[in-house]
Every structure is written in C-alpha cells, then in structure tokens.
Amino acid sequence: MMYLSKVQEIESREINMKSCLIIGGTGTLGKALLKHIYIKYPTCKLAVMSRDEHKQSFLKREFPDVRMYIGDIRDVERTYDCIRG
C-alpha cells in the first residue's frame, strides 16, 4: 500500500515529460510503462532500447512514432548513443 500511495503522489504532480528512453521496452513491464506514458503524455518523444529486434517489430506496429534502438544496457557506448538520440 505504501508503494501505491507514492505512485499516486508522483502522478499528482505536474510532470513535463519532453522525452523518455525506456530500456527493456519490449518486456512486460517496459510495454506497460510505454503504453502508460504514451497515453498520459501524448507530446512526449518516446524511445525504446532492447535486445530483441523481433519484439521491436511488433511494438513498432502498435506505436509507429516511437523510436526503436537495438542494444544492451551492458554496452555503455550504445546506451549513451540511445540516450543522446
């Protein structure tokens, strides 16, 4: 219950999200987060970084305006490239 109240507190604040990179965006939690942000912040520029090109192709059909990056969080240079856009 404490976690839920913290989430509600954060969501009640005015958040100006200009861009967001979701690492692991093709997984269960990543997709749920992507859908939430996509609906709640329609002007936010979204990007997803994941290792699975196949899953990204399915995600791209649902969210055609989301940028997709192939990469692994353990590859520091690739991660920085994705963050920079």
C-alpha positions as CSV (number, residue, x, y, z in Angstrom):
1,M,0.0,0.0,0.0
2,M,2.9,2.4,0.7
3,Y,4.1,1.9,-2.9
4,L,0.7,2.7,-4.4
5,S,0.4,6.0,-2.4
6,K,3.9,7.0,-3.6
7,V,2.9,6.4,-7.2
8,Q,-0.3,8.4,-6.7
9,E,1.7,11.2,-5.1
10,I,4.2,11.3,-8.1
11,E,1.4,11.2,-10.6
12,S,-0.5,14.0,-8.9
13,R,2.4,16.4,-9.6
14,E,2.7,18.3,-12.8
15,I,5.3,16.5,-14.8
16,N,6.6,18.0,-18.0
17,M,8.0,15.0,-19.9
18,K,9.7,16.0,-23.1
19,S,11.4,12.7,-23.9
20,C,11.8,9.3,-22.4
21,L,14.0,6.3,-23.1
22,I,12.6,3.0,-21.9
23,I,15.4,0.4,-21.6
24,G,14.0,-3.1,-21.9
25,G,10.8,-1.6,-23.5
26,T,9.8,-4.9,-25.2
27,G,9.4,-6.8,-22.0
28,T,6.2,-7.0,-19.9
29,L,7.0,-4.0,-17.6
30,G,8.5,-2.0,-20.4
31,K,5.5,-2.3,-22.6
32,A,3.1,-1.4,-19.8
33,L,5.2,1.7,-19.0
34,L,5.4,2.6,-22.7
35,K,1.6,2.4,-23.0
36,H,1.1,4.4,-19.8
37,I,3.4,7.2,-20.9
38,Y,2.1,7.2,-24.5
39,I,-1.4,7.8,-23.2
40,K,-0.7,10.1,-20.3
41,Y,1.9,12.3,-22.1
42,P,1.0,12.4,-25.8
43,T,3.6,15.0,-26.6
44,C,6.5,13.1,-25.0
45,K,9.0,11.8,-27.5
46,L,9.4,8.1,-26.7
47,A,12.2,5.7,-27.4
48,V,12.7,2.1,-26.6
49,M,16.0,0.2,-26.3
50,S,16.0,-3.6,-26.2
51,R,18.0,-6.6,-27.5
52,D,15.1,-8.2,-29.3
53,E,14.6,-6.9,-32.8
54,H,11.7,-9.3,-33.4
55,K,9.7,-7.9,-30.5
56,Q,10.6,-4.4,-31.5
57,S,9.0,-5.0,-34.9
58,F,5.7,-5.9,-33.2
59,L,5.9,-3.0,-30.9
60,K,6.6,-0.6,-33.8
61,R,3.3,-1.6,-35.4
62,E,1.4,-0.6,-32.3
63,F,3.5,2.6,-31.7
64,P,4.7,3.7,-35.1
65,D,6.1,7.1,-33.8
66,V,8.2,5.6,-31.1
67,R,12.0,5.3,-31.9
68,M,13.4,1.9,-31.6
69,Y,17.1,1.1,-30.7
70,I,18.7,-2.3,-30.7
71,G,21.2,-2.5,-27.8
72,D,22.1,-3.9,-24.4
73,I,22.4,-1.9,-21.2
74,R,25.8,-3.6,-20.7
75,D,27.1,-1.8,-23.8
76,V,27.9,1.6,-22.3
77,E,28.6,3.4,-25.6
78,R,25.4,2.1,-27.3
79,T,23.4,3.1,-24.2
80,Y,24.8,6.6,-24.4
81,D,24.1,6.8,-28.1
82,C,20.4,5.9,-27.4
83,I,20.2,8.5,-24.6
84,R,21.6,11.2,-26.9
85,G,19.0,10.2,-29.6
